[in-house]
Amino acid sequence: MLAGALGPAMLGVAGALAEGTIAVWAGPKALADHIVPALTRAATGAAVGPRHAWSPSHRCV
């Protein structure tokens, strides 16, 4: 399941409970500087595997 998350609280939820986030309105810089690190921190804190950020217009991790 992917969650629509861009803000800190929802990225925390997405990183801990979902497979990742759908970042439709985020550009490459926001993905690299904010979204992917927040997902990674939340997933690490929840002791779950890597999460994904998906954007229809940008290739993401």
C-alpha positions in Angstrom: 0.0 0.0 0.0 1.2 3.5 -0.8 0.1 6.5 1.1 -0.2 10.1 -0.2 2.2 11.8 2.1 4.3 14.9 1.8 4.4 16.4 5.3 6.6 15.2 8.2 3.8 13.5 10.1 2.3 11.6 7.2 5.8 10.6 5.9 6.4 9.1 9.3 3.2 7.1 9.0 4.0 6.1 5.4 7.5 5.0 6.4 6.4 3.0 9.4 3.2 1.4 8.1 2.9 1.7 4.3 5.2 0.5 1.5 6.0 4.2 0.8 4.4 7.4 -0.6 3.0 8.8 -3.8 4.8 12.1 -4.3 2.9 13.5 -7.3 3.7 17.2 -6.7 7.3 16.8 -5.5 10.3 17.5 -7.7 13.7 15.8 -7.6 15.2 18.1 -5.0 12.2 17.6 -2.6 12.4 13.9 -3.1 16.2 13.7 -2.4 16.3 16.3 0.4 13.1 15.7 2.3 10.8 12.8 1.3 13.2 9.9 0.8 15.2 10.7 4.0 12.0 11.0 6.1 10.7 7.7 4.8 14.0 6.0 5.5 14.2 7.4 9.1 10.6 6.2 9.8 11.2 2.8 8.3 14.5 2.4 10.3 12.7 3.4 13.5 10.0 0.9 12.9 12.5 -1.8 12.0 10.9 -2.5 8.6 12.5 -2.8 5.2 13.2 0.0 2.7 10.3 2.2 1.5 9.6 3.8 -1.8 8.7 7.2 -3.1 6.7 7.1 -6.3 6.2 10.0 -8.7 4.7 9.8 -12.1 7.0 12.4 -13.5 10.3 11.6 -11.7 12.4 8.5 -11.3 12.6 7.8 -7.5 14.1 5.5 -5.0 
